[in-house]
Amino acid sequence: MAYQYLITTRRDTVEYVTLNRPDVRNAFNEDVIAELTEWAARTHEAALQHDVRVVVIGGAGKMFCAGADVTSMAKTVRYTEEENLRDATAMSRMFAAIDELPLAVIGRVQGAALGGGVGLAAVCDIVVAADDAVFGFTEVKLGILPAVISPFALAKIGRSAARELFLTGSRFSAARAREIGLVHTVVPSTDLDHAVAGYVRELSTAGPEAVAAAKSLIADVWGLAPADAMTITAQAIATRRVSREGQEGLTAFLEKRTPGWAQTFDTKDTKDAK
């Protein structure tokens, strides 16, 4: 499907989606939010069929995503509270749709991720950032707050870091983002695509159903005491052991062969997919 503000490219079972508004630093507007929501719904269905097993999200040009664009912010100033509620709910649903994708989502961050751009990074399972990238929950500088992204950001960085960064709105480095769990790998900008390709290769050796189940398990048991999680975790592993994929994986291990789901993904530089 063709989009106005997104570039999507599929190589084998890897989907590359790129925010394509470099003239406004890939900022969100109503159309971008709608397109990402639709893309996530389409990709969810493709993931269930194993047509897509990994997603890489990036931004065109020099920046990953600067949050909401100026035009959108100007509209919200004139909106009623009810209109603002509809607008914010649409964005919240977009983040939730990406967060709930039953596959691994890799974020490729260069330049900066600010405001809603940090939220987009937060809903990625794995984030690779350039060492000169800058992050910031900058909403309080505008007299507002990082509300719709807060559930996803808090799940990544925790309450302590959020108390500092939500309240000050200060910008912070990729190194700090890695320290607090928002980012997983920091590399020179010239190595971004190589690092992303490394994660794609790792994911190619994992069972796609197992990846989806593992992602779901994290959401199910996060915050639970071990005793409360026991029934969930025992059922989860029992289900996987008797599944077709689980049987294949265990048998392949015992027979010292490669399981049938393993792929050699096309991991050329992600810049070639834009």
VEXGU-311491 format. One line per 4 residues: number of its first residue (from 1); their letters; for each residue z, x, y of N, C-alpha, C. Coordinates in nm, 2 decimals, m for minus. Layout:
<atoms>
NUM> a> Z,X,Y,Z,X,Y,Z,X,Y | ...;
</atoms>
This chain:
<atoms>
1> mayq> 0.00,0.08,m0.12,0.00,0.00,0.00,0.00,0.09,0.12 | m0.08,0.05,0.22,m0.09,0.12,0.35,0.02,0.07,0.45 | 0.09,0.17,0.51,0.19,0.13,0.61,0.14,0.19,0.75 | 0.20,0.13,0.85,0.17,0.18,0.98,0.25,0.31,1.02;
5> ylit> 0.38,0.31,0.98,0.47,0.42,1.02,0.52,0.50,0.90 | 0.47,0.48,0.79,0.51,0.56,0.67,0.39,0.61,0.60 | 0.40,0.74,0.55,0.30,0.79,0.47,0.36,0.80,0.33 | 0.30,0.74,0.23,0.35,0.75,0.09,0.24,0.82,0.00;
9> trrd> 0.29,0.91,m0.08,0.20,0.98,m0.17,0.27,0.99,m0.30 | 0.20,0.96,m0.41,0.26,0.97,m0.54,0.19,1.08,m0.62 | 0.27,1.17,m0.68,0.21,1.27,m0.77,0.28,1.26,m0.90 | 0.21,1.23,m1.00,0.27,1.20,m1.13,0.37,1.09,m1.11;
13> tvey> 0.50,1.11,m1.14,0.60,1.01,m1.11,0.70,1.05,m1.00 | 0.65,1.13,m0.91,0.72,1.17,m0.79,0.66,1.09,m0.67 | 0.74,1.02,m0.59,0.69,0.95,m0.48,0.75,1.02,m0.35 | 0.65,1.06,m0.26,0.69,1.12,m0.14,0.67,1.01,m0.03;
17> vtln> 0.77,0.99,0.05,0.76,0.89,0.16,0.81,0.97,0.29 | 0.72,0.96,0.39,0.74,1.04,0.51,0.74,0.94,0.63 | 0.85,0.95,0.71,0.85,0.87,0.84,0.75,0.94,0.93 | 0.66,0.86,0.98,0.54,0.91,1.05,0.54,0.86,1.20;
21> rpdv> 0.64,0.90,1.27,0.64,0.87,1.42,0.68,1.00,1.49 | 0.61,1.11,1.47,0.66,1.23,1.53,0.67,1.23,1.68 | 0.59,1.15,1.74,0.59,1.15,1.89,0.72,1.09,1.94 | 0.80,1.02,1.86,0.93,0.97,1.90,1.04,1.01,1.81;
25> rnaf> 1.01,1.13,1.75,1.11,1.20,1.66,1.14,1.11,1.54 | 1.04,1.04,1.49,1.06,0.95,1.37,1.17,0.85,1.38 | 1.19,0.80,1.50,1.30,0.71,1.53,1.27,0.57,1.47 | 1.37,0.50,1.44,1.36,0.37,1.38,1.32,0.26,1.49;
29> nedv> 1.24,0.17,1.45,1.22,0.05,1.53,1.21,m0.07,1.42 | 1.19,m0.19,1.47,1.19,m0.30,1.38,1.09,m0.29,1.27 | 0.97,m0.23,1.30,0.86,m0.22,1.21,0.89,m0.11,1.10 | 0.95,0.00,1.14,0.99,0.10,1.05,1.09,0.05,0.95;
33> iael> 1.19,m0.02,1.00,1.30,m0.08,0.92,1.23,m0.18,0.82 | 1.14,m0.26,0.86,1.08,m0.36,0.77,0.99,m0.28,0.67 | 0.92,m0.18,0.71,0.84,m0.11,0.61,0.92,m0.03,0.51 | 1.03,0.03,0.55,1.11,0.10,0.46,1.18,0.01,0.36;
37> tewa> 1.22,m0.11,0.41,1.28,m0.21,0.32,1.18,m0.26,0.22 | 1.05,m0.28,0.26,0.95,m0.33,0.17,0.91,m0.22,0.07 | 0.91,m0.09,0.12,0.88,0.02,0.03,0.99,0.04,m0.07 | 1.11,0.02,m0.03,1.22,0.04,m0.13,1.21,m0.07,m0.24;
41> arth> 1.18,m0.19,m0.20,1.17,m0.30,m0.30,1.05,m0.27,m0.40 | 0.94,m0.22,m0.35,0.83,m0.19,m0.43,0.86,m0.07,m0.53 | 0.93,0.03,m0.47,0.97,0.15,m0.55,1.07,0.11,m0.65 | 1.16,0.02,m0.62,1.26,m0.02,m0.72,1.19,m0.08,m0.85;
45> eaal> 1.09,m0.16,m0.83,1.02,m0.22,m0.94,0.95,m0.11,m1.02 | 0.89,m0.01,m0.94,0.82,0.10,m1.01,0.91,0.19,m1.09 | 1.03,0.20,m1.04,1.13,0.28,m1.11,1.18,0.22,m1.24 | 1.19,0.09,m1.24,1.22,0.01,m1.36,1.12,0.03,m1.47;
49> qhdv> 1.00,0.05,m1.43,0.89,0.07,m1.53,0.87,0.22,m1.55 | 0.95,0.31,m1.49,0.94,0.45,m1.50,0.81,0.51,m1.44 | 0.74,0.43,m1.36,0.62,0.48,m1.29,0.66,0.58,m1.18 | 0.78,0.56,m1.13,0.84,0.66,m1.03,0.97,0.70,m1.08;
53> rvvv> 1.00,0.83,m1.09,1.13,0.88,m1.14,1.20,0.96,m1.03 | 1.13,1.01,m0.93,1.20,1.08,m0.82,1.13,1.04,m0.69 | 1.22,1.03,m0.58,1.17,1.00,m0.45,1.21,1.11,m0.36 | 1.12,1.16,m0.27,1.15,1.26,m0.17,1.12,1.19,m0.03;
57> igga> 1.22,1.18,0.05,1.21,1.13,0.18,1.21,1.24,0.29 | 1.12,1.24,0.38,1.11,1.33,0.48,1.06,1.27,0.61 | 1.05,1.36,0.71,1.00,1.32,0.84,0.88,1.40,0.89 | 0.78,1.34,0.95,0.67,1.42,1.00,0.70,1.50,1.12;
61> gkmf> 0.64,1.61,1.14,0.66,1.69,1.26,0.79,1.78,1.25 | 0.85,1.79,1.37,0.96,1.88,1.38,1.10,1.82,1.35 | 1.11,1.69,1.33,1.24,1.63,1.32,1.24,1.53,1.20 | 1.35,1.53,1.13,1.37,1.43,1.02,1.38,1.29,1.08;
65> caga> 1.48,1.26,1.16,1.49,1.12,1.22,1.60,1.12,1.33 | 1.56,1.07,1.44,1.65,1.06,1.56,1.72,0.93,1.58 | 1.73,0.85,1.47,1.80,0.72,1.48,1.71,0.62,1.55 | 1.77,0.53,1.63,1.69,0.42,1.69,1.61,0.47,1.81;
69> dvts> 1.49,0.42,1.83,1.41,0.46,1.94,1.45,0.39,2.07 | 1.41,0.45,2.18,1.45,0.40,2.31,1.41,0.25,2.33 | 1.29,0.22,2.29,1.24,0.08,2.31,1.33,m0.02,2.23 | 1.37,0.02,2.11,1.46,m0.07,2.03,1.60,m0.08,2.10;
73> makt> 1.65,0.03,2.15,1.78,0.03,2.22,1.77,m0.06,2.34 | 1.66,m0.05,2.41,1.64,m0.14,2.53,1.64,m0.28,2.50 | 1.58,m0.32,2.38,1.58,m0.46,2.34,1.72,m0.51,2.31 | 1.80,m0.42,2.24,1.94,m0.47,2.20,2.03,m0.49,2.32;
77> vryt> 2.00,m0.42,2.43,2.08,m0.45,2.56,2.06,m0.59,2.60 | 1.94,m0.65,2.59,1.91,m0.78,2.63,1.94,m0.89,2.52 | 1.96,m0.84,2.40,1.99,m0.94,2.29,2.12,m1.01,2.31 | 2.13,m1.13,2.26,2.26,m1.20,2.24,2.33,m1.13,2.13;
81> eeen> 2.46,m1.17,2.11,2.54,m1.11,2.00,2.47,m1.16,1.87 | 2.43,m1.28,1.86,2.36,m1.34,1.74,2.23,m1.26,1.71 | 2.15,m1.23,1.81,2.03,m1.15,1.79,2.06,m1.01,1.75 | 2.17,m0.95,1.80,2.21,m0.82,1.76,2.26,m0.82,1.62;
85> lrda> 2.32,m0.93,1.58,2.37,m0.94,1.44,2.25,m0.94,1.34 | 2.15,m1.01,1.37,2.03,m1.02,1.29,1.97,m0.88,1.28 | 1.96,m0.81,1.39,1.90,m0.68,1.40,1.97,m0.58,1.32 | 2.11,m0.58,1.33,2.19,m0.48,1.26,2.19,m0.51,1.11;
89> tams> 2.19,m0.64,1.07,2.18,m0.68,0.93,2.06,m0.63,0.86 | 1.94,m0.64,0.94,1.82,m0.59,0.88,1.82,m0.44,0.85 | 1.89,m0.37,0.94,1.90,m0.22,0.92,1.99,m0.19,0.80 | 2.10,m0.27,0.80,2.20,m0.25,0.69,2.13,m0.28,0.55;
93> rmfa> 2.05,m0.38,0.55,1.98,m0.41,0.42,1.88,m0.30,0.38 | 1.82,m0.24,0.48,1.73,m0.13,0.46,1.80,m0.01,0.39 | 1.92,0.03,0.45,1.99,0.14,0.39,2.04,0.10,0.25 | 2.09,m0.02,0.23,2.13,m0.06,0.10,2.02,m0.06,0.00;
97> aide> 1.90,m0.10,0.04,1.79,m0.10,m0.06,1.75,0.04,m0.10 | 1.76,0.13,m0.01,1.73,0.27,m0.05,1.85,0.33,m0.14 | 1.97,0.30,m0.09,2.09,0.35,m0.17,2.09,0.30,m0.31 | 2.04,0.18,m0.33,2.05,0.12,m0.47,1.93,0.15,m0.56;
101> lpla> 1.83,0.23,m0.51,1.72,0.26,m0.59,1.77,0.32,m0.73 | 1.72,0.28,m0.84,1.77,0.33,m0.97,1.69,0.46,m1.01 | 1.69,0.55,m0.92,1.64,0.69,m0.95,1.69,0.78,m0.85 | 1.66,0.91,m0.86,1.71,1.01,m0.77,1.63,1.01,m0.64;
105> vigr> 1.70,1.01,m0.53,1.63,1.02,m0.40,1.67,1.15,m0.33 | 1.58,1.23,m0.30,1.60,1.36,m0.23,1.56,1.35,m0.09 | 1.65,1.39,0.00,1.62,1.39,0.14,1.58,1.53,0.18 | 1.47,1.55,0.26,1.43,1.68,0.31,1.44,1.67,0.46;
109> vqga> 1.54,1.75,0.51,1.58,1.74,0.65,1.55,1.86,0.73 | 1.47,1.85,0.83,1.44,1.95,0.92,1.46,1.91,1.07 | 1.49,2.00,1.16,1.51,1.96,1.30,1.64,1.90,1.32 | 1.65,1.77,1.31,1.77,1.70,1.33,1.77,1.56,1.26;
113> algg> 1.89,1.52,1.23,1.92,1.38,1.18,2.03,1.33,1.26 | 2.00,1.23,1.34,2.10,1.18,1.44,2.12,1.03,1.42 | 2.24,0.98,1.45,2.26,0.84,1.44,2.21,0.78,1.31 | 2.12,0.68,1.31,2.07,0.63,1.19,2.00,0.73,1.10;
117> gvgl> 1.95,0.84,1.16,1.89,0.94,1.08,1.99,1.01,0.98 | 2.12,1.02,1.03,2.23,1.06,0.94,2.25,0.96,0.83 | 2.24,0.83,0.86,2.25,0.73,0.76,2.15,0.74,0.66 | 2.02,0.77,0.70,1.92,0.79,0.60,1.95,0.90,0.51;
121> aavc> 2.00,1.01,0.56,2.04,1.12,0.48,2.15,1.09,0.38 | 2.24,1.00,0.43,2.36,0.96,0.35,2.32,0.88,0.23 | 2.21,0.80,0.24,2.17,0.72,0.12,2.09,0.80,0.03 | 2.05,0.92,0.06,1.99,1.01,m0.04,2.09,1.07,m0.14;
125> divv> 2.05,1.08,m0.26,2.14,1.13,m0.36,2.16,1.28,m0.34 | 2.05,1.35,m0.31,2.05,1.49,m0.29,1.98,1.52,m0.16 | 2.05,1.61,m0.08,1.99,1.64,0.06,1.97,1.79,0.07 | 1.85,1.83,0.10,1.81,1.97,0.13,1.79,1.98,0.28;
129> aadd> 1.85,2.07,0.34,1.84,2.08,0.49,1.80,2.22,0.53 | 1.72,2.23,0.63,1.69,2.36,0.69,1.82,2.42,0.76 | 1.83,2.55,0.76,1.96,2.61,0.81,1.97,2.59,0.96 | 1.87,2.55,1.03,1.88,2.53,1.18,1.88,2.38,1.21;
133> avfg> 1.89,2.29,1.11,1.89,2.15,1.13,2.03,2.11,1.20 | 2.02,2.00,1.28,2.14,1.96,1.35,2.17,1.81,1.31 | 2.29,1.78,1.29,2.33,1.64,1.26,2.43,1.59,1.36 | 2.44,1.45,1.37,2.53,1.40,1.46,2.54,1.24,1.45;
137> ftev> 2.67,1.20,1.44,2.70,1.05,1.45,2.72,1.03,1.60 | 2.61,1.02,1.67,2.61,1.02,1.82,2.63,0.89,1.89 | 2.65,0.78,1.81,2.66,0.65,1.87,2.76,0.63,1.98 | 2.88,0.69,1.96,2.99,0.67,2.06,2.95,0.73,2.20;
141> klgi> 2.86,0.82,2.20,2.81,0.87,2.33,2.73,0.76,2.41 | 2.69,0.66,2.34,2.62,0.55,2.40,2.71,0.42,2.41 | 2.84,0.44,2.38,2.93,0.33,2.39,2.92,0.23,2.27 | 2.86,0.27,2.17,2.85,0.19,2.04,2.91,0.27,1.93;
145> lpav> 2.88,0.24,1.81,2.94,0.31,1.69,2.85,0.31,1.57 | 2.88,0.40,1.48,2.79,0.41,1.36,2.84,0.31,1.25 | 2.81,0.19,1.28,2.87,0.08,1.20,2.80,0.06,1.07 | 2.66,0.03,1.08,2.59,m0.01,0.95,2.58,0.11,0.86;
149> ispf> 2.58,0.23,0.91,2.57,0.35,0.82,2.71,0.39,0.77 | 2.82,0.34,0.82,2.95,0.39,0.79,2.98,0.38,0.64 | 2.95,0.27,0.56,2.98,0.27,0.42,2.92,0.39,0.34 | 2.79,0.42,0.38,2.72,0.52,0.31,2.76,0.66,0.36;
153> alak> 2.79,0.68,0.48,2.84,0.80,0.54,2.98,0.83,0.48 | 3.07,0.74,0.48,3.20,0.76,0.44,3.21,0.80,0.29 | 3.11,0.74,0.21,3.11,0.77,0.07,3.07,0.92,0.05 | 3.00,0.98,0.15,2.96,1.12,0.14,3.06,1.21,0.20;
157> igrs> 3.11,1.18,0.32,3.19,1.28,0.39,3.34,1.25,0.39 | 3.38,1.13,0.35,3.52,1.10,0.35,3.58,1.06,0.48 | 3.71,1.02,0.48,3.77,0.97,0.60,3.81,1.07,0.70 | 3.85,1.19,0.66,3.89,1.29,0.75,3.78,1.34,0.84;
161> aare> 3.67,1.38,0.77,3.55,1.42,0.85,3.50,1.31,0.94 | 3.50,1.19,0.89,3.45,1.08,0.97,3.54,1.06,1.10 | 3.67,1.08,1.08,3.76,1.06,1.20,3.72,1.16,1.31 | 3.69,1.28,1.27,3.64,1.37,1.38,3.50,1.34,1.43;
165> lflt> 3.41,1.32,1.34,3.27,1.32,1.38,3.23,1.18,1.43 | 3.28,1.07,1.38,3.25,0.94,1.43,3.31,0.93,1.57 | 3.43,0.98,1.59,3.50,0.96,1.72,3.45,1.05,1.83 | 3.41,1.17,1.80,3.36,1.26,1.90,3.22,1.24,1.93;
169> gsrf> 3.14,1.20,1.83,2.99,1.20,1.84,2.93,1.33,1.86 | 3.00,1.44,1.82,2.95,1.57,1.84,2.85,1.61,1.74 | 2.76,1.70,1.78,2.66,1.74,1.68,2.71,1.86,1.60 | 2.67,1.87,1.48,2.72,1.97,1.39,2.60,2.03,1.31;
173> saar> 2.63,2.15,1.26,2.53,2.23,1.19,2.50,2.19,1.05 | 2.39,2.24,0.99,2.36,2.21,0.85,2.47,2.27,0.76 | 2.53,2.39,0.80,2.63,2.45,0.72,2.76,2.36,0.72 | 2.79,2.30,0.83,2.91,2.21,0.84,2.87,2.08,0.75;
177> arei> 2.75,2.03,0.76,2.71,1.92,0.68,2.73,1.94,0.54 | 2.70,2.07,0.50,2.72,2.10,0.35,2.87,2.11,0.32 | 2.95,2.16,0.41,3.09,2.17,0.38,3.15,2.03,0.36 | 3.11,1.93,0.43,3.17,1.79,0.42,3.10,1.71,0.32;
181> glvh> 2.99,1.76,0.25,2.93,1.68,0.14,2.81,1.60,0.18 | 2.77,1.60,0.31,2.65,1.53,0.35,2.52,1.59,0.30 | 2.52,1.72,0.30,2.41,1.80,0.25,2.45,1.88,0.13 | 2.36,1.91,0.04,2.39,1.98,m0.08,2.33,2.12,m0.08;
185> tvvp> 2.22,2.14,m0.02,2.16,2.28,m0.02,2.11,2.30,0.12 | 2.13,2.42,0.17,2.09,2.47,0.30,2.00,2.59,0.28 | 1.88,2.59,0.33,1.79,2.70,0.32,1.71,2.72,0.45 | 1.65,2.84,0.46,1.56,2.86,0.58,1.45,2.75,0.58;
189> stdl> 1.41,2.72,0.69,1.31,2.61,0.70,1.18,2.64,0.62 | 1.15,2.77,0.61,1.03,2.80,0.53,1.05,2.78,0.38 | 1.17,2.76,0.34,1.20,2.74,0.20,1.23,2.60,0.16 | 1.22,2.51,0.26,1.26,2.37,0.23,1.18,2.31,0.11;
193> dhav> 1.05,2.33,0.11,0.97,2.27,0.01,1.00,2.33,m0.13 | 1.02,2.46,m0.13,1.06,2.53,m0.26,1.19,2.47,m0.31 | 1.29,2.45,m0.22,1.41,2.40,m0.27,1.40,2.26,m0.32 | 1.33,2.18,m0.25,1.30,2.04,m0.30,1.23,2.04,m0.43;
197> agyv> 1.13,2.12,m0.45,1.06,2.13,m0.58,1.15,2.17,m0.69 | 1.25,2.26,m0.66,1.35,2.30,m0.76,1.43,2.18,m0.82 | 1.47,2.09,m0.73,1.54,1.97,m0.77,1.45,1.88,m0.85 | 1.33,1.87,m0.80,1.23,1.78,m0.88,1.22,1.83,m1.02;
201> rels> 1.20,1.96,m1.04,1.19,2.02,m1.17,1.31,1.99,m1.26 | 1.43,2.01,m1.20,1.55,1.98,m1.27,1.56,1.83,m1.32 | 1.52,1.74,m1.23,1.52,1.60,m1.26,1.42,1.56,m1.37 | 1.31,1.65,m1.38,1.21,1.62,m1.48,1.26,1.63,m1.62;
205> tagp> 1.37,1.70,m1.64,1.43,1.72,m1.77,1.53,1.62,m1.81 | 1.56,1.53,m1.71,1.66,1.42,m1.74,1.60,1.29,m1.78 | 1.67,1.22,m1.86,1.61,1.09,m1.90,1.62,0.99,m1.79 | 1.51,0.92,m1.75,1.51,0.84,m1.64,1.61,0.72,m1.64;
209> eava> 1.63,0.67,m1.76,1.73,0.56,m1.78,1.87,0.62,m1.76 | 1.89,0.74,m1.81,2.02,0.80,m1.80,2.05,0.83,m1.65 | 1.95,0.87,m1.57,1.97,0.90,m1.43,2.01,0.77,m1.36 | 1.94,0.66,m1.39,1.97,0.54,m1.32,2.11,0.49,m1.36;
213> aaks> 2.15,0.51,m1.49,2.28,0.47,m1.54,2.39,0.55,m1.47 | 2.36,0.68,m1.46,2.46,0.77,m1.40,2.48,0.74,m1.25 | 2.38,0.70,m1.18,2.39,0.66,m1.04,2.47,0.54,m1.03 | 2.44,0.44,m1.12,2.52,0.32,m1.12,2.67,0.34,m1.16;
217> liad> 2.69,0.43,m1.25,2.83,0.46,m1.29,2.91,0.52,m1.18 | 2.85,0.60,m1.09,2.92,0.66,m0.98,2.97,0.54,m0.89 | 2.88,0.45,m0.86,2.92,0.33,m0.78,3.03,0.25,m0.84 | 3.02,0.23,m0.98,3.11,0.15,m1.05,3.26,0.20,m1.06;
221> vwgl> 3.27,0.34,m1.07,3.40,0.39,m1.10,3.46,0.46,m0.97 | 3.38,0.48,m0.87,3.43,0.54,m0.75,3.55,0.47,m0.69 | 3.66,0.54,m0.68,3.78,0.48,m0.62,3.87,0.42,m0.72 | 3.83,0.41,m0.85,3.92,0.35,m0.95,4.01,0.46,m1.01;
225> apad> 4.12,0.41,m1.05,4.21,0.50,m1.13,4.15,0.52,m1.27 | 4.18,0.63,m1.34,4.12,0.65,m1.47,4.15,0.54,m1.57 | 4.27,0.49,m1.56,4.30,0.38,m1.66,4.22,0.25,m1.63 | 4.19,0.23,m1.50,4.11,0.11,m1.46,3.97,0.13,m1.50;
229> amti> 3.92,0.26,m1.50,3.78,0.29,m1.52,3.75,0.30,m1.67 | 3.86,0.31,m1.75,3.84,0.34,m1.90,3.74,0.25,m1.97 | 3.76,0.12,m1.95,3.67,0.02,m2.02,3.52,0.04,m1.97 | 3.50,0.06,m1.84,3.37,0.08,m1.79,3.30,0.20,m1.84;
233> taqa> 3.38,0.31,m1.84,3.32,0.44,m1.88,3.29,0.44,m2.04 | 3.39,0.39,m2.11,3.37,0.39,m2.26,3.24,0.30,m2.30 | 3.23,0.19,m2.23,3.11,0.10,m2.26,2.98,0.17,m2.21 | 2.99,0.24,m2.10,2.87,0.30,m2.05,2.82,0.41,m2.15;
237> iatr> 2.91,0.49,m2.20,2.86,0.60,m2.29,2.82,0.54,m2.42 | 2.89,0.44,m2.47,2.85,0.37,m2.60,2.71,0.31,m2.59 | 2.69,0.25,m2.47,2.55,0.18,m2.45,2.44,0.29,m2.45 | 2.47,0.40,m2.38,2.37,0.50,m2.38,2.34,0.57,m2.51;
241> rvsr> 2.45,0.59,m2.59,2.43,0.66,m2.72,2.34,0.58,m2.81 | 2.35,0.45,m2.81,2.27,0.37,m2.90,2.13,0.32,m2.84 | 2.11,0.36,m2.71,1.98,0.32,m2.65,1.87,0.41,m2.71 | 1.75,0.36,m2.69,1.63,0.44,m2.74,1.63,0.58,m2.68;
245> egqe> 1.65,0.58,m2.55,1.65,0.71,m2.48,1.76,0.80,m2.52 | 1.88,0.74,m2.54,1.99,0.82,m2.58,1.97,0.88,m2.72 | 1.92,0.80,m2.81,1.89,0.84,m2.95,1.79,0.95,m2.95 | 1.68,0.94,m2.86,1.58,1.04,m2.85,1.64,1.17,m2.80;
249> glta> 1.72,1.16,m2.70,1.78,1.28,m2.64,1.87,1.36,m2.73 | 1.96,1.28,m2.80,2.05,1.35,m2.89,1.97,1.41,m3.01 | 1.88,1.33,m3.06,1.80,1.38,m3.18,1.72,1.50,m3.14 | 1.66,1.50,m3.02,1.58,1.62,m2.98,1.67,1.74,m2.96;
253> flek> 1.79,1.72,m2.91,1.88,1.83,m2.90,1.92,1.89,m3.04 | 1.95,1.80,m3.14,1.98,1.85,m3.27,1.86,1.91,m3.34 | 1.74,1.87,m3.31,1.62,1.92,m3.37,1.56,2.04,m3.29 | 1.63,2.07,m3.18,1.59,2.18,m3.10,1.45,2.17,m3.05;
257> rtpg> 1.42,2.05,m3.00,1.28,2.02,m2.94,1.30,1.96,m2.80 | 1.19,1.94,m2.73,1.19,1.88,m2.60,1.19,1.73,m2.62 | 1.27,1.65,m2.55,1.27,1.51,m2.56,1.14,1.45,m2.51 | 1.10,1.34,m2.55,0.97,1.28,m2.52,0.96,1.24,m2.37;
261> waqt> 1.07,1.22,m2.30,1.06,1.18,m2.16,1.03,1.30,m2.07 | 1.06,1.42,m2.11,1.05,1.54,m2.03,0.90,1.55,m1.97 | 0.90,1.59,m1.84,0.77,1.60,m1.78,0.76,1.73,m1.70 | 0.64,1.78,m1.68,0.62,1.89,m1.58,0.57,1.82,m1.46;
265> fdtk> 0.65,1.80,m1.36,0.61,1.73,m1.24,0.52,1.82,m1.16 | 0.44,1.76,m1.08,0.36,1.83,m0.98,0.45,1.86,m0.86 | 0.49,1.98,m0.85,0.59,2.02,m0.75,0.53,2.11,m0.64 | 0.41,2.08,m0.60,0.35,2.16,m0.49,0.43,2.13,m0.36;
269> dtkd> 0.41,2.21,m0.26,0.49,2.20,m0.14,0.48,2.05,m0.09 | 0.60,2.00,m0.05,0.60,1.86,m0.01,0.52,1.84,0.12 | 0.50,1.95,0.20,0.41,1.93,0.32,0.27,1.89,0.28 | 0.22,1.93,0.16,0.09,1.89,0.11,0.08,1.74,0.08;
273> ak> 0.20,1.67,0.07,0.20,1.53,0.04,0.20,1.44,0.16 | 0.21,1.51,0.28,0.22,1.43,0.40,0.08,1.40,0.46;
</atoms>
